[in-house]
Amino acid sequence: MGVGKNMQSMPENRIVQVENLELKVPIFKPNDRHLLKNPMGFLSDLYFTHAKRRMVKILDNISFNLDMGQRLGVIGPNGAGKSTLLRTLAGIYAPTSGSVNIRGSVKGLFDITLGMNQEATGLENIYLRCLQMGLKLNEITSLITDIVNFSELEESIDNPFHTYSSGMRMRLAFAISTMVKPDLLLMDEWIGAGDANFRDKVKSRMDALVSNSRGLVLATHNTGLMKSLCTHGIVLSKGRNMFFGEIDEALDFYQQGRASGIII
């Protein structure tokens, strides 16, 4: 059970193997999560399992395989479990039961500004974020020039992050997050950061990331983008796997399911 790299049960050409994946999370009352109002309850919920705590199933018995070179589009309405599935593949959430096996390195492009220190300089944030991503100091140092040049922050890189405009923050965060080239790329919506000129650079970088990866899992409401990038699709509804197959068939199934009320 859990997210791992059990290669013995996977064919050599497979990059993702998900079997009977289930994820349950506890239901909290409003005061349960309030640290100031109920500190002991908050802490006990963090460290202890309560048998009486009601659990809700977010992902329900999901199974699929993704071979190298295949790109998977995750399709479904809001609340279907798309983002949760991506974060489970990334290892952020541990499955309640079932297994997730992945061959090679994984990179999730979710909240790319998460972890940026407001008081640190842009340069210091490069080191901080890259260390969080698992890079070594010598690896980070070798990337500094490329990150600074790509983000177009040569004159501002030594200024505190909180002095940056929203566009500058996004450019730096994007440049850092996309420096690592993973085997499996996970994306919750396509990234389009900055002004028109910078968006051209973003598109080129994103296209290269996708092309160089051995697998892609993308959740987006943009069906045109999904058709252009993905080879396969998985349709989710209320955390359940309703369909898995080629992308055009998956999108057709989703549209028909929405029209008939099967997918809500």
PyMOL commands that set and color helices and strands:
alter all, ss='L'
color gray80, all
select helices_A, chain A and resi 7-9+30-33+39-47+82-89+122-132+137-151+161-163+166-177+196-212+223-229+247-260
alter helices_A, ss='H'
color red, helices_A
select strands_A, chain A and resi 2-4+14-26+55-67+71-75+97-102+106-109+184-188+215-219+232-237+240-246
alter strands_A, ss='S'
color yellow, strands_A
deselect
rebuild
show_as cartoon
